[in-house]
Structures are given as structure tokens and as C-alpha cells.
Amino acid sequence: MGRFWGIGLLFLFGCGSSISESELTLLNGYWEIEKVVFADGSAKEYRSSMTLDYIELDDKKGFRKKMYPKLDGSFVTTDDAEFFTIEYTAKGYVLNYETGLSEWQETLVEISENGFSVTNEENLIYIYKRYEALNIKE
């Protein structure tokens, strides 16, 4: 199954972007990593994670922050943010990150209301799903 994901996503990536500019706003919100597909087709699944990525995008500029959900539904956040811009290229929509320490790019492969995936310069594919808070009732 891991090779299927890698081949399927690489096929989609290779066919150009079918993502519209209006869909970029779907990136806004809380996301948890679901799977990483490596260049050789193998994959690492994340059954649960203690950290989330919060993405906020406005007019092709945005940031990503690490968030830690608490049982009461609130979040603890870091003071760090990774700022990015989005541009349309021959590869599709590319997120250009720049921090004081490094620069990198991720290409948006797929996006929907409930998930998105990106690939980076090392041909790793990161698959995210929208975070759903635990519903703990007293």
C-alpha cells in the first residue's frame, strides 16, 4: 500500500496542478500529520501526534505554528512561526519558506476540506488530515 500512495501521488504531481487559487484558503486551520511517503515508496504512518500545525494564510502569505492540544480543548503554542509565501509555478502552487536559519520549498500536491499533501525538494510527500478535537464529556 505504501508504494501505491507514493506512485499515486507522484502521478498526480507529475500531471501538473489541478488545484485552483480559491482552494488555497482550505489550508487555514489545524492539521495533524497522517503519513510521510519516502522517495522509495515506503511510508511512515502517524497514528496519533501530540503536535499539530496551525496554518494561517491571507493573500498568498501565511505562517505555520506548532500547537499542542490540551484536554480542555485549548492549545499551547510555541512562539516560533515559519512564514511562507505561495506562488504558482510550472510545478503548481509552491510554498516558499524562509526563517532566520534556512529556506525551503514545498509543492502542494492535493488539497480538500479534510486533507492536503505537499512534496519537498527531497521527494518526501507529507500527508495531513484536518484536526478533529477530542470530544470528552464530563
PyMOL commands that set and color helices and strands:
alter all, ss='L'
color gray80, all
select helices_A, chain A and resi 2-14+21-27
alter helices_A, ss='H'
color red, helices_A
select strands_A, chain A and resi 29-37+43-45+52-58+61-69+75-77+82-89+92-98+103-111+115-120+125-130
alter strands_A, ss='S'
color yellow, strands_A
deselect
rebuild
show_as cartoon
